[in-house]
Amino acid sequence: MARLIERGLDAIEAVARRGTSSLAELSSDCRIPMSTAQRIVTSLIERGYLIAEQRGRYRLGTQCISIARTISFPTLLAQNSRRPLDDLAR
């Protein structure tokens, strides 16, 4: 199950890096067979993480944007840097 989740996240990250991706590009970028890429893309589209565009291209979907909007970058940075800064101060 963990490997499947990793592959799904790899696909989302690959699309994010390129802006849009074809199935062949995802397969290559994620180093997975085309059939596996197709199954992952289908699931991600159904969940709203990817959107199918014309001519077999995919881009990030609204679910990615919705999740990103719930995170405050300054708060995240402050929470995750507190311990290293305290260690450095000591």
C-alpha positions in Angstrom: 0.0 0.0 0.0 2.8 2.4 0.8 4.4 1.9 -2.6 1.1 2.7 -4.3 0.8 6.0 -2.3 4.4 6.8 -3.2 3.6 6.3 -6.9 0.5 8.6 -6.7 2.5 11.3 -5.0 5.3 10.9 -7.5 2.8 11.4 -10.3 1.4 14.6 -8.6 4.9 16.0 -8.1 5.8 15.2 -11.7 2.8 17.1 -13.0 3.6 20.0 -10.7 7.2 20.2 -12.0 6.1 20.2 -15.6 2.9 22.2 -15.4 1.2 19.7 -17.6 2.2 16.1 -18.4 1.3 13.4 -20.8 0.8 9.8 -19.7 4.1 8.9 -21.4 5.9 11.6 -19.5 4.4 10.5 -16.2 5.4 6.9 -17.0 9.0 8.0 -17.7 9.3 10.5 -14.9 7.9 8.1 -12.3 9.7 5.1 -13.8 6.5 3.0 -14.0 4.8 1.1 -16.8 2.2 2.9 -18.9 -0.5 0.7 -17.5 0.3 1.6 -13.9 0.5 5.3 -14.8 -2.9 5.0 -16.4 -4.4 3.5 -13.3 -2.8 6.1 -11.1 -3.9 9.0 -13.3 -7.5 7.6 -13.4 -7.7 7.5 -9.6 -6.1 10.9 -9.2 -8.6 12.4 -11.7 -11.6 10.7 -9.9 -10.3 12.3 -6.6 -9.8 15.7 -8.1 -6.0 15.7 -7.8 -5.5 15.8 -11.6 -7.5 17.3 -14.4 -7.5 15.8 -17.9 -6.9 18.5 -20.6 -7.2 18.2 -24.3 -4.8 16.0 -26.3 -3.9 13.6 -23.4 -2.3 16.2 -21.1 -2.9 16.3 -17.3 -2.5 19.2 -14.8 -3.0 19.6 -11.1 -6.6 19.6 -10.0 -8.6 21.6 -7.6 -8.1 19.2 -4.7 -4.3 20.0 -4.8 -5.2 23.7 -4.6 -7.7 23.2 -1.8 -5.2 21.4 0.3 -2.5 24.0 -0.3 -4.8 26.8 0.7 -5.3 25.3 4.2 -1.6 25.6 5.0 -0.1 28.8 6.2 3.5 28.8 5.1 4.7 31.2 7.8 3.1 29.1 10.5 4.5 25.9 9.0 8.0 27.5 8.8 7.8 28.7 12.4 6.6 25.3 13.7 9.3 23.4 11.9 12.2 25.7 12.5 11.7 26.2 16.3 13.7 23.1 17.4 16.6 23.6 15.1 16.9 27.3 16.0 16.7 26.4 19.7 19.5 23.8 19.2 21.5 26.3 17.4 21.1 29.0 20.1 22.3 26.5 22.7 
